[in-house]
Amino acid sequence: MRFFLKQPTTRVYLLLAMLASATSCMDDRDAGYEKFFLAYGTAERPADGDLFIVLDDNDTTLFVSESAVPAEFFKDKMRLIVDYSILERATPDQPFHYNARVNQAKEIPTRDIAWETAGDTTGNDPLAVENYWLARGFLTFKYRVRGRSRPHDIHLVCREWQYHLNDKPGEESIVYLDLRHDAFDDPDRENLTGLISFPLYKALPEAVDPVKLRISYNDTEKDADKTSIEITYYPLKQP
């Protein structure tokens, strides 16, 4: 699967600014169609067919009772950028926080973590990580690369010989990963931005205690060959 990326236009930056402000304080969210909010989230589709969206903002849960987006668009565990309006606050006995209307939704590409194999060809082209965060068992990256018009590949790769979870409860486990980019010889003409999520709960199903992730990547903005970031994954009991 390859991803087409977008130029960081003024409209894109405005959207990101609105995302930052929209997720800042749930207490300020009043009901009404005239007010809308933008946020990152994960769709959840239980067996009864209802649609919930769990926002990356402190696991705030929306029950979608109205939607301008067809219901079949939403798949269970789909990562999203969602534009929504609050219809009403939930009552204390309801298993969600707000009754909401979805105005627009865009899927965030999701890819499983790969195991490095002999003859690995996942690429090692540079990229800049603008932001990263954990939510609902997913690790999401907002990144920037150089290119023009061809689709690019982004992978999160684990070397099997570096993967180890401690058997004793309470002891720290560390997993070493590489974030890799393949530009497929796309000409270096302009900045392109993208989002991608990786389901850690699928890659680390046996994890019980927190796991430290050390992620290396070829940074476009630094002279060193590799840049590393660290983040701690807290396993979900029921992802």
CYANA upper distance limits for C-alpha pairs under 8 A (distance plus 0.5 A):
  1 MET  CA    153 ASP  CA      7.61
  2 ARG  CA    151 PRO  CA      5.99
  2 ARG  CA    152 HIS  CA      5.86
  2 ARG  CA    153 ASP  CA      5.39
  2 ARG  CA    154 ILE  CA      8.29
  3 PHE  CA    151 PRO  CA      5.47
  3 PHE  CA    152 HIS  CA      5.74
  3 PHE  CA    153 ASP  CA      6.58
  3 PHE  CA    154 ILE  CA      8.46
  4 PHE  CA    149 SER  CA      8.08
  4 PHE  CA    150 ARG  CA      7.35
  4 PHE  CA    151 PRO  CA      4.93
  4 PHE  CA    152 HIS  CA      6.93
  5 LEU  CA    149 SER  CA      8.43
  5 LEU  CA    151 PRO  CA      7.39
  5 LEU  CA    152 HIS  CA      8.01
  5 LEU  CA    192 LEU  CA      6.14
  5 LEU  CA    193 THR  CA      6.27
  5 LEU  CA    194 GLY  CA      6.14
  6 LYS  CA    192 LEU  CA      5.63
  6 LYS  CA    193 THR  CA      5.94
  6 LYS  CA    194 GLY  CA      7.27
  7 GLN  CA    190 GLU  CA      7.98
  7 GLN  CA    191 ASN  CA      6.56
  7 GLN  CA    192 LEU  CA      5.10
  7 GLN  CA    193 THR  CA      6.69
  8 PRO  CA     12 VAL  CA      6.21
  8 PRO  CA     13 TYR  CA      7.19
  8 PRO  CA    191 ASN  CA      7.42
  8 PRO  CA    192 LEU  CA      6.80
  8 PRO  CA    193 THR  CA      6.72
  9 THR  CA     13 TYR  CA      7.00
 10 THR  CA     14 LEU  CA      6.64
 11 ARG  CA     15 LEU  CA      6.72
 12 VAL  CA     16 LEU  CA      6.85
 13 TYR  CA     17 ALA  CA      6.68
 14 LEU  CA     18 MET  CA      6.66
 15 LEU  CA     19 LEU  CA      6.64
 16 LEU  CA     20 ALA  CA      6.82
 17 ALA  CA     21 SER  CA      6.93
 18 MET  CA     22 ALA  CA      6.30
 18 MET  CA     37 PHE  CA      8.48
 18 MET  CA     38 LEU  CA      7.17
 19 LEU  CA     23 THR  CA      6.84
 19 LEU  CA     37 PHE  CA      8.16
 19 LEU  CA     38 LEU  CA      5.60
 19 LEU  CA     39 ALA  CA      6.00
 19 LEU  CA     40 TYR  CA      8.42
 20 ALA  CA     24 SER  CA      7.08
 22 ALA  CA     37 PHE  CA      5.85
 22 ALA  CA     38 LEU  CA      6.16
 22 ALA  CA     39 ALA  CA      7.13
 23 THR  CA     37 PHE  CA      8.34
 23 THR  CA     38 LEU  CA      7.88
 23 THR  CA     39 ALA  CA      6.68
 23 THR  CA     57 ASP  CA      6.59
 25 CYS  CA     29 ARG  CA      8.04
 29 ARG  CA     86 ILE  CA      7.63
 30 ASP  CA     35 LYS  CA      8.21
 30 ASP  CA     86 ILE  CA      7.11
 30 ASP  CA     88 GLU  CA      8.36
 31 ALA  CA     35 LYS  CA      7.89
 31 ALA  CA     85 SER  CA      7.66
 31 ALA  CA     86 ILE  CA      5.16
 31 ALA  CA     87 LEU  CA      5.34
 31 ALA  CA     88 GLU  CA      5.96
 31 ALA  CA     89 ARG  CA      8.28
 32 GLY  CA     85 SER  CA      7.12
 32 GLY  CA     86 ILE  CA      6.59
 32 GLY  CA     87 LEU  CA      6.32
 33 TYR  CA     85 SER  CA      6.29
 33 TYR  CA     86 ILE  CA      7.80
 33 TYR  CA     87 LEU  CA      7.84
 34 GLU  CA     85 SER  CA      8.31
 35 LYS  CA     85 SER  CA      6.48
 35 LYS  CA     86 ILE  CA      8.15
 36 PHE  CA     83 ASP  CA      7.04
 36 PHE  CA     84 TYR  CA      5.88
 36 PHE  CA     85 SER  CA      5.09
 36 PHE  CA     86 ILE  CA      7.98
 37 PHE  CA     82 VAL  CA      8.49
 37 PHE  CA     83 ASP  CA      6.04
 37 PHE  CA     84 TYR  CA      5.86
 37 PHE  CA     85 SER  CA      6.77
 38 LEU  CA     81 ILE  CA      7.55
 38 LEU  CA     82 VAL  CA      6.13
 38 LEU  CA     83 ASP  CA      5.07
 38 LEU  CA     84 TYR  CA      7.08
 39 ALA  CA     55 LEU  CA      7.26
 39 ALA  CA     56 ASP  CA      8.03
 39 ALA  CA     57 ASP  CA      8.38
 39 ALA  CA     81 ILE  CA      6.22
 39 ALA  CA     82 VAL  CA      6.02
 39 ALA  CA     83 ASP  CA      7.31
 40 TYR  CA     55 LEU  CA      6.38
 40 TYR  CA     56 ASP  CA      6.19
 40 TYR  CA     57 ASP  CA      8.33
 40 TYR  CA     79 ARG  CA      8.12
 40 TYR  CA     80 LEU  CA      6.20
 40 TYR  CA     81 ILE  CA      5.13
 40 TYR  CA     82 VAL  CA      6.79
 41 GLY  CA     53 ILE  CA      6.65
 41 GLY  CA     54 VAL  CA      5.88
 41 GLY  CA     55 LEU  CA      4.51
 41 GLY  CA     56 ASP  CA      5.66
 41 GLY  CA     79 ARG  CA      6.48
 41 GLY  CA     80 LEU  CA      5.73
 41 GLY  CA     81 ILE  CA      6.90
 41 GLY  CA     82 VAL  CA      7.56
 42 THR  CA     53 ILE  CA      5.96
 42 THR  CA     54 VAL  CA      5.75
 42 THR  CA     55 LEU  CA      6.91
 42 THR  CA     56 ASP  CA      8.13
 42 THR  CA     77 LYS  CA      6.25
 42 THR  CA     78 MET  CA      6.05
 42 THR  CA     79 ARG  CA      5.10
 42 THR  CA     80 LEU  CA      6.37
 42 THR  CA    136 ARG  CA      7.84
 43 ALA  CA     51 LEU  CA      7.54
 43 ALA  CA     52 PHE  CA      6.34
 43 ALA  CA     53 ILE  CA      4.97
 43 ALA  CA     54 VAL  CA      6.95
 43 ALA  CA     74 PHE  CA      7.20
 43 ALA  CA     75 LYS  CA      7.14
 43 ALA  CA     76 ASP  CA      6.10
 43 ALA  CA     77 LYS  CA      5.74
 43 ALA  CA     78 MET  CA      5.69
 43 ALA  CA     79 ARG  CA      7.02
 43 ALA  CA     80 LEU  CA      7.78
 44 GLU  CA     51 LEU  CA      6.56
 44 GLU  CA     52 PHE  CA      5.61
 44 GLU  CA     53 ILE  CA      6.49
 44 GLU  CA     54 VAL  CA      7.88
 44 GLU  CA     75 LYS  CA      7.83
 44 GLU  CA     76 ASP  CA      5.23
 44 GLU  CA     77 LYS  CA      6.13
 44 GLU  CA     78 MET  CA      8.07
 45 ARG  CA     49 GLY  CA      6.52
 45 ARG  CA     50 ASP  CA      6.43
 45 ARG  CA     51 LEU  CA      5.64
 45 ARG  CA     52 PHE  CA      7.03
 45 ARG  CA     75 LYS  CA      7.27
 45 ARG  CA     76 ASP  CA      5.37
 45 ARG  CA     77 LYS  CA      8.31
 46 PRO  CA     50 ASP  CA      6.74
 46 PRO  CA     51 LEU  CA      7.87
 46 PRO  CA     76 ASP  CA      8.30
 50 ASP  CA     63 PHE  CA      8.45
 50 ASP  CA     64 VAL  CA      8.26
 51 LEU  CA     63 PHE  CA      6.80
 51 LEU  CA     64 VAL  CA      6.11
 51 LEU  CA     65 SER  CA      8.39
 51 LEU  CA     74 PHE  CA      8.46
 52 PHE  CA     61 THR  CA      7.20
 52 PHE  CA     62 LEU  CA      5.99
 52 PHE  CA     63 PHE  CA      5.19
 52 PHE  CA     64 VAL  CA      6.33
 53 ILE  CA     61 THR  CA      6.28
 53 ILE  CA     62 LEU  CA      5.63
 53 ILE  CA     63 PHE  CA      7.21
 53 ILE  CA     64 VAL  CA      7.86
 54 VAL  CA     59 ASP  CA      6.00
 54 VAL  CA     60 THR  CA      6.17
 54 VAL  CA     61 THR  CA      4.90
 54 VAL  CA     62 LEU  CA      6.78
 54 VAL  CA    136 ARG  CA      8.49
 55 LEU  CA     59 ASP  CA      5.76
 55 LEU  CA     60 THR  CA      5.74
 55 LEU  CA     61 THR  CA      6.70
 55 LEU  CA     62 LEU  CA      8.22
 56 ASP  CA     60 THR  CA      7.85
 56 ASP  CA    135 ALA  CA      5.93
 56 ASP  CA    136 ARG  CA      7.88
 59 ASP  CA    135 ALA  CA      8.30
 59 ASP  CA    136 ARG  CA      8.15
 60 THR  CA     96 PHE  CA      8.10
 60 THR  CA     97 HIS  CA      6.85
 61 THR  CA     96 PHE  CA      5.52
 61 THR  CA     97 HIS  CA      5.85
 61 THR  CA     98 TYR  CA      7.24
 62 LEU  CA     96 PHE  CA      6.55
 62 LEU  CA     97 HIS  CA      6.56
 62 LEU  CA     98 TYR  CA      5.52
 62 LEU  CA     99 ASN  CA      6.40
 62 LEU  CA    100 ALA  CA      6.51
 63 PHE  CA     96 PHE  CA      6.89
 63 PHE  CA     97 HIS  CA      8.23
 63 PHE  CA     98 TYR  CA      6.70
 63 PHE  CA     99 ASN  CA      5.44
 63 PHE  CA    100 ALA  CA      6.42
 64 VAL  CA     99 ASN  CA      6.68
 64 VAL  CA    100 ALA  CA      5.53
 64 VAL  CA    101 ARG  CA      6.23
 64 VAL  CA    102 VAL  CA      7.29
 65 SER  CA     99 ASN  CA      6.99
 65 SER  CA    100 ALA  CA      6.60
 65 SER  CA    101 ARG  CA      6.71
 66 GLU  CA    100 ALA  CA      7.22
 66 GLU  CA    101 ARG  CA      5.02
 66 GLU  CA    102 VAL  CA      6.94
 67 SER  CA     71 ALA  CA      8.09
 67 SER  CA    101 ARG  CA      5.71
 67 SER  CA    102 VAL  CA      5.00
 67 SER  CA    103 ASN  CA      6.69
 68 ALA  CA    101 ARG  CA      8.25
 68 ALA  CA    102 VAL  CA      6.57
 68 ALA  CA    103 ASN  CA      5.76
 68 ALA  CA    104 GLN  CA      7.20
 69 VAL  CA     73 PHE  CA      7.59
 69 VAL  CA    102 VAL  CA      7.37
 69 VAL  CA    103 ASN  CA      7.38
 69 VAL  CA    104 GLN  CA      6.75
 69 VAL  CA    105 ALA  CA      7.56
 70 PRO  CA     74 PHE  CA      8.33
 74 PHE  CA     78 MET  CA      7.32
 78 MET  CA    107 GLU  CA      7.47
 78 MET  CA    108 ILE  CA      8.18
 78 MET  CA    110 THR  CA      8.39
 79 ARG  CA    107 GLU  CA      6.34
 79 ARG  CA    108 ILE  CA      5.66
 79 ARG  CA    109 PRO  CA      7.75
 79 ARG  CA    110 THR  CA      7.62
 79 ARG  CA    197 SER  CA      7.84
 80 LEU  CA    105 ALA  CA      6.98
 80 LEU  CA    106 LYS  CA      6.06
 80 LEU  CA    107 GLU  CA      5.08
 80 LEU  CA    108 ILE  CA      5.71
 81 ILE  CA    105 ALA  CA      6.21
 81 ILE  CA    106 LYS  CA      5.70
 81 ILE  CA    107 GLU  CA      6.93
 81 ILE  CA    108 ILE  CA      7.35
 82 VAL  CA    102 VAL  CA      7.59
 82 VAL  CA    103 ASN  CA      8.24
 82 VAL  CA    104 GLN  CA      6.47
 82 VAL  CA    105 ALA  CA      4.91
 82 VAL  CA    106 LYS  CA      6.98
 83 ASP  CA    102 VAL  CA      6.57
 83 ASP  CA    103 ASN  CA      5.88
 83 ASP  CA    104 GLN  CA      5.48
 83 ASP  CA    105 ALA  CA      6.58
 84 TYR  CA    100 ALA  CA      7.15
 84 TYR  CA    101 ARG  CA      6.01
 84 TYR  CA    102 VAL  CA      4.87
 84 TYR  CA    103 ASN  CA      5.71
 84 TYR  CA    104 GLN  CA      7.51
 85 SER  CA    100 ALA  CA      6.15
 85 SER  CA    101 ARG  CA      5.68
 85 SER  CA    102 VAL  CA      7.03
 85 SER  CA    103 ASN  CA      7.69
 86 ILE  CA     98 TYR  CA      7.10
 86 ILE  CA     99 ASN  CA      6.75
 86 ILE  CA    100 ALA  CA      5.09
 86 ILE  CA    101 ARG  CA      6.97
 87 LEU  CA     98 TYR  CA      7.85
 87 LEU  CA     99 ASN  CA      5.93
 87 LEU  CA    100 ALA  CA      5.57
 87 LEU  CA    101 ARG  CA      7.24
 88 GLU  CA     98 TYR  CA      6.44
 88 GLU  CA     99 ASN  CA      5.78
 88 GLU  CA    100 ALA  CA      7.61
 89 ARG  CA     97 HIS  CA      6.73
 89 ARG  CA     98 TYR  CA      5.04
 89 ARG  CA     99 ASN  CA      6.62
 90 ALA  CA     94 GLN  CA      6.60
 90 ALA  CA     96 PHE  CA      6.94
 90 ALA  CA     97 HIS  CA      5.67
 90 ALA  CA     98 TYR  CA      5.50
 90 ALA  CA     99 ASN  CA      6.80
 91 THR  CA     97 HIS  CA      8.47
108 ILE  CA    195 LEU  CA      6.78
108 ILE  CA    196 ILE  CA      6.49
108 ILE  CA    197 SER  CA      7.40
109 PRO  CA    195 LEU  CA      7.46
109 PRO  CA    196 ILE  CA      5.57
109 PRO  CA    197 SER  CA      6.80
110 THR  CA    196 ILE  CA      6.27
110 THR  CA    197 SER  CA      5.24
110 THR  CA    198 PHE  CA      6.23
110 THR  CA    199 PRO  CA      8.02
111 ARG  CA    155 HIS  CA      7.99
111 ARG  CA    196 ILE  CA      8.01
111 ARG  CA    197 SER  CA      7.01
111 ARG  CA    198 PHE  CA      5.87
111 ARG  CA    199 PRO  CA      7.80
112 ASP  CA    156 LEU  CA      8.35
112 ASP  CA    198 PHE  CA      6.20
112 ASP  CA    199 PRO  CA      6.68
112 ASP  CA    202 LYS  CA      8.25
112 ASP  CA    203 ALA  CA      8.02
113 ILE  CA    155 HIS  CA      7.58
113 ILE  CA    156 LEU  CA      5.73
113 ILE  CA    157 VAL  CA      6.33
113 ILE  CA    158 CYS  CA      7.60
113 ILE  CA    198 PHE  CA      6.88
113 ILE  CA    199 PRO  CA      7.86
113 ILE  CA    200 LEU  CA      8.10
113 ILE  CA    203 ALA  CA      6.95
114 ALA  CA    155 HIS  CA      7.69
114 ALA  CA    156 LEU  CA      6.75
114 ALA  CA    157 VAL  CA      5.27
114 ALA  CA    158 CYS  CA      6.67
115 TRP  CA    157 VAL  CA      6.12
115 TRP  CA    158 CYS  CA      5.47
115 TRP  CA    159 ARG  CA      6.41
115 TRP  CA    160 GLU  CA      6.80
116 GLU  CA    120 ASP  CA      6.75
116 GLU  CA    157 VAL  CA      6.52
116 GLU  CA    158 CYS  CA      6.40
116 GLU  CA    159 ARG  CA      5.57
116 GLU  CA    160 GLU  CA      7.24
117 THR  CA    159 ARG  CA      8.45
122 THR  CA    153 ASP  CA      8.33
122 THR  CA    155 HIS  CA      7.33
122 THR  CA    180 ARG  CA      7.08
122 THR  CA    181 HIS  CA      7.62
122 THR  CA    182 ASP  CA      6.90
123 GLY  CA    180 ARG  CA      6.53
123 GLY  CA    181 HIS  CA      6.03
123 GLY  CA    182 ASP  CA      4.90
123 GLY  CA    183 ALA  CA      8.28
124 ASN  CA    180 ARG  CA      6.00
124 ASN  CA    181 HIS  CA      6.04
124 ASN  CA    182 ASP  CA      6.66
124 ASN  CA    218 ASN  CA      7.33
125 ASP  CA    180 ARG  CA      7.60
125 ASP  CA    181 HIS  CA      5.66
125 ASP  CA    182 ASP  CA      6.01
125 ASP  CA    183 ALA  CA      6.92
125 ASP  CA    218 ASN  CA      7.30
126 PRO  CA    145 VAL  CA      7.57
126 PRO  CA    181 HIS  CA      7.09
126 PRO  CA    217 TYR  CA      8.07
126 PRO  CA    218 ASN  CA      5.23
126 PRO  CA    219 ASP  CA      5.84
126 PRO  CA    220 THR  CA      5.59
127 LEU  CA    143 TYR  CA      7.34
127 LEU  CA    144 ARG  CA      6.35
127 LEU  CA    145 VAL  CA      5.34
127 LEU  CA    146 ARG  CA      8.13
127 LEU  CA    181 HIS  CA      7.29
127 LEU  CA    217 TYR  CA      8.09
127 LEU  CA    218 ASN  CA      6.75
127 LEU  CA    219 ASP  CA      5.77
127 LEU  CA    220 THR  CA      5.70
128 ALA  CA    143 TYR  CA      6.05
128 ALA  CA    144 ARG  CA      5.56
128 ALA  CA    145 VAL  CA      6.85
128 ALA  CA    219 ASP  CA      5.88
128 ALA  CA    220 THR  CA      6.00
128 ALA  CA    221 GLU  CA      7.19
129 VAL  CA    141 PHE  CA      7.34
129 VAL  CA    142 LYS  CA      6.65
129 VAL  CA    143 TYR  CA      4.94
129 VAL  CA    144 ARG  CA      6.96
129 VAL  CA    219 ASP  CA      8.21
130 GLU  CA    141 PHE  CA      8.14
130 GLU  CA    142 LYS  CA      6.01
130 GLU  CA    143 TYR  CA      5.76
130 GLU  CA    144 ARG  CA      7.43
131 ASN  CA    141 PHE  CA      6.41
131 ASN  CA    142 LYS  CA      5.59
131 ASN  CA    143 TYR  CA      7.49
132 TYR  CA    139 LEU  CA      7.65
132 TYR  CA    140 THR  CA      5.98
132 TYR  CA    141 PHE  CA      4.95
132 TYR  CA    142 LYS  CA      6.67
133 TRP  CA    139 LEU  CA      6.35
133 TRP  CA    140 THR  CA      6.03
133 TRP  CA    141 PHE  CA      7.42
134 LEU  CA    138 PHE  CA      6.12
134 LEU  CA    139 LEU  CA      5.14
134 LEU  CA    140 THR  CA      6.89
134 LEU  CA    233 TYR  CA      7.78
135 ALA  CA    139 LEU  CA      7.23
135 ALA  CA    140 THR  CA      8.48
136 ARG  CA    236 LEU  CA      7.74
136 ARG  CA    239 PRO  CA      7.20
137 GLY  CA    199 PRO  CA      6.46
137 GLY  CA    200 LEU  CA      6.05
137 GLY  CA    201 TYR  CA      5.71
137 GLY  CA    233 TYR  CA      8.40
137 GLY  CA    234 TYR  CA      8.46
137 GLY  CA    235 PRO  CA      7.29
137 GLY  CA    236 LEU  CA      6.89
137 GLY  CA    239 PRO  CA      6.91
138 PHE  CA    197 SER  CA      6.53
138 PHE  CA    198 PHE  CA      5.85
138 PHE  CA    199 PRO  CA      4.93
138 PHE  CA    200 LEU  CA      6.04
138 PHE  CA    201 TYR  CA      7.69
139 LEU  CA    197 SER  CA      5.95
139 LEU  CA    198 PHE  CA      5.63
139 LEU  CA    199 PRO  CA      6.97
139 LEU  CA    200 LEU  CA      7.12
140 THR  CA    195 LEU  CA      7.57
140 THR  CA    196 ILE  CA      6.14
140 THR  CA    197 SER  CA      4.62
140 THR  CA    198 PHE  CA      6.83
141 PHE  CA    195 LEU  CA      6.16
141 PHE  CA    196 ILE  CA      6.03
141 PHE  CA    197 SER  CA      6.90
142 LYS  CA    193 THR  CA      7.89
142 LYS  CA    194 GLY  CA      6.37
142 LYS  CA    195 LEU  CA      5.12
142 LYS  CA    196 ILE  CA      7.38
143 TYR  CA    193 THR  CA      6.26
143 TYR  CA    194 GLY  CA      6.04
143 TYR  CA    195 LEU  CA      6.87
144 ARG  CA    191 ASN  CA      7.04
144 ARG  CA    192 LEU  CA      6.05
144 ARG  CA    193 THR  CA      4.91
144 ARG  CA    194 GLY  CA      6.97
145 VAL  CA    191 ASN  CA      6.30
145 VAL  CA    192 LEU  CA      5.79
145 VAL  CA    193 THR  CA      6.91
145 VAL  CA    220 THR  CA      8.37
146 ARG  CA    187 PRO  CA      8.35
146 ARG  CA    188 ASP  CA      5.75
146 ARG  CA    189 ARG  CA      6.99
146 ARG  CA    190 GLU  CA      5.96
146 ARG  CA    191 ASN  CA      5.30
146 ARG  CA    192 LEU  CA      6.36
147 GLY  CA    183 ALA  CA      7.79
147 GLY  CA    186 ASP  CA      5.78
147 GLY  CA    187 PRO  CA      5.74
147 GLY  CA    188 ASP  CA      5.02
147 GLY  CA    189 ARG  CA      5.85
147 GLY  CA    190 GLU  CA      6.12
147 GLY  CA    191 ASN  CA      7.06
147 GLY  CA    192 LEU  CA      7.03
148 ARG  CA    186 ASP  CA      6.63
148 ARG  CA    187 PRO  CA      6.23
148 ARG  CA    188 ASP  CA      7.03
148 ARG  CA    189 ARG  CA      6.01
148 ARG  CA    190 GLU  CA      6.69
148 ARG  CA    192 LEU  CA      8.30
149 SER  CA    186 ASP  CA      7.48
150 ARG  CA    183 ALA  CA      8.27
150 ARG  CA    184 PHE  CA      8.06
150 ARG  CA    186 ASP  CA      6.18
151 PRO  CA    183 ALA  CA      7.89
151 PRO  CA    184 PHE  CA      8.29
152 HIS  CA    181 HIS  CA      7.78
152 HIS  CA    182 ASP  CA      6.30
152 HIS  CA    183 ALA  CA      5.34
152 HIS  CA    184 PHE  CA      7.03
153 ASP  CA    181 HIS  CA      6.20
153 ASP  CA    182 ASP  CA      5.54
153 ASP  CA    183 ALA  CA      7.14
154 ILE  CA    179 LEU  CA      7.76
154 ILE  CA    180 ARG  CA      6.19
154 ILE  CA    181 HIS  CA      5.19
154 ILE  CA    182 ASP  CA      7.06
154 ILE  CA    196 ILE  CA      8.36
155 HIS  CA    178 ASP  CA      8.48
155 HIS  CA    179 LEU  CA      6.32
155 HIS  CA    180 ARG  CA      5.63
155 HIS  CA    181 HIS  CA      7.04
156 LEU  CA    177 LEU  CA      7.07
156 LEU  CA    178 ASP  CA      6.14
156 LEU  CA    179 LEU  CA      5.06
156 LEU  CA    180 ARG  CA      6.73
156 LEU  CA    198 PHE  CA      8.05
157 VAL  CA    177 LEU  CA      5.98
157 VAL  CA    178 ASP  CA      5.55
157 VAL  CA    179 LEU  CA      6.88
157 VAL  CA    180 ARG  CA      7.83
158 CYS  CA    162 GLN  CA      8.01
158 CYS  CA    163 TYR  CA      7.62
158 CYS  CA    175 VAL  CA      8.24
158 CYS  CA    176 TYR  CA      6.81
158 CYS  CA    177 LEU  CA      5.16
158 CYS  CA    178 ASP  CA      6.98
159 ARG  CA    163 TYR  CA      7.05
159 ARG  CA    176 TYR  CA      7.62
159 ARG  CA    177 LEU  CA      7.40
162 GLN  CA    175 VAL  CA      7.30
162 GLN  CA    176 TYR  CA      6.58
163 TYR  CA    174 ILE  CA      7.94
163 TYR  CA    175 VAL  CA      5.77
163 TYR  CA    176 TYR  CA      7.08
164 HIS  CA    173 SER  CA      7.29
164 HIS  CA    174 ILE  CA      7.18
164 HIS  CA    175 VAL  CA      6.97
165 LEU  CA    173 SER  CA      5.43
165 LEU  CA    174 ILE  CA      7.30
165 LEU  CA    175 VAL  CA      8.21
165 LEU  CA    207 ALA  CA      7.85
165 LEU  CA    211 VAL  CA      8.40
166 ASN  CA    171 GLU  CA      6.83
166 ASN  CA    172 GLU  CA      7.31
166 ASN  CA    173 SER  CA      5.91
167 ASP  CA    171 GLU  CA      8.45
169 PRO  CA    208 VAL  CA      8.40
169 PRO  CA    209 ASP  CA      7.23
170 GLY  CA    209 ASP  CA      6.88
171 GLU  CA    209 ASP  CA      8.37
172 GLU  CA    209 ASP  CA      8.23
172 GLU  CA    210 PRO  CA      7.57
172 GLU  CA    211 VAL  CA      6.99
172 GLU  CA    212 LYS  CA      7.74
173 SER  CA    210 PRO  CA      7.86
173 SER  CA    211 VAL  CA      5.55
173 SER  CA    212 LYS  CA      6.58
174 ILE  CA    211 VAL  CA      6.32
174 ILE  CA    212 LYS  CA      5.25
174 ILE  CA    213 LEU  CA      6.35
174 ILE  CA    214 ARG  CA      7.74
175 VAL  CA    211 VAL  CA      7.75
175 VAL  CA    212 LYS  CA      6.88
175 VAL  CA    213 LEU  CA      5.55
175 VAL  CA    214 ARG  CA      6.79
176 TYR  CA    213 LEU  CA      6.62
176 TYR  CA    214 ARG  CA      5.49
176 TYR  CA    215 ILE  CA      6.60
176 TYR  CA    216 SER  CA      8.48
177 LEU  CA    213 LEU  CA      7.67
177 LEU  CA    214 ARG  CA      6.61
177 LEU  CA    215 ILE  CA      5.20
177 LEU  CA    216 SER  CA      6.84
178 ASP  CA    215 ILE  CA      5.92
178 ASP  CA    216 SER  CA      5.33
178 ASP  CA    217 TYR  CA      6.29
179 LEU  CA    215 ILE  CA      7.10
179 LEU  CA    216 SER  CA      6.62
179 LEU  CA    217 TYR  CA      5.57
180 ARG  CA    217 TYR  CA      6.81
180 ARG  CA    218 ASN  CA      8.02
199 PRO  CA    203 ALA  CA      7.37
200 LEU  CA    204 LEU  CA      6.41
201 TYR  CA    205 PRO  CA      6.00
201 TYR  CA    235 PRO  CA      7.30
201 TYR  CA    236 LEU  CA      7.81
201 TYR  CA    239 PRO  CA      7.17
207 ALA  CA    211 VAL  CA      7.92
207 ALA  CA    235 PRO  CA      6.91
208 VAL  CA    235 PRO  CA      6.65
209 ASP  CA    234 TYR  CA      7.38
209 ASP  CA    235 PRO  CA      7.42
210 PRO  CA    232 THR  CA      6.93
210 PRO  CA    233 TYR  CA      6.02
210 PRO  CA    234 TYR  CA      5.11
210 PRO  CA    235 PRO  CA      6.98
211 VAL  CA    232 THR  CA      6.10
211 VAL  CA    233 TYR  CA      5.62
211 VAL  CA    234 TYR  CA      7.14
212 LYS  CA    230 GLU  CA      7.42
212 LYS  CA    231 ILE  CA      6.45
212 LYS  CA    232 THR  CA      4.93
212 LYS  CA    233 TYR  CA      6.74
213 LEU  CA    230 GLU  CA      6.05
213 LEU  CA    231 ILE  CA      5.85
213 LEU  CA    232 THR  CA      6.44
213 LEU  CA    233 TYR  CA      7.60
214 ARG  CA    228 SER  CA      7.09
214 ARG  CA    229 ILE  CA      6.36
214 ARG  CA    230 GLU  CA      5.21
214 ARG  CA    231 ILE  CA      7.40
215 ILE  CA    228 SER  CA      5.86
215 ILE  CA    229 ILE  CA      5.80
215 ILE  CA    230 GLU  CA      6.83
216 SER  CA    226 LYS  CA      6.57
216 SER  CA    227 THR  CA      5.93
216 SER  CA    228 SER  CA      4.77
216 SER  CA    229 ILE  CA      7.07
217 TYR  CA    226 LYS  CA      5.87
217 TYR  CA    227 THR  CA      5.94
217 TYR  CA    228 SER  CA      7.03
218 ASN  CA    225 ASP  CA      6.52
218 ASN  CA    226 LYS  CA      5.30
218 ASN  CA    227 THR  CA      6.75
219 ASP  CA    224 ALA  CA      8.27
219 ASP  CA    225 ASP  CA      7.84
219 ASP  CA    226 LYS  CA      6.82
219 ASP  CA    227 THR  CA      6.46
222 LYS  CA    227 THR  CA      8.35
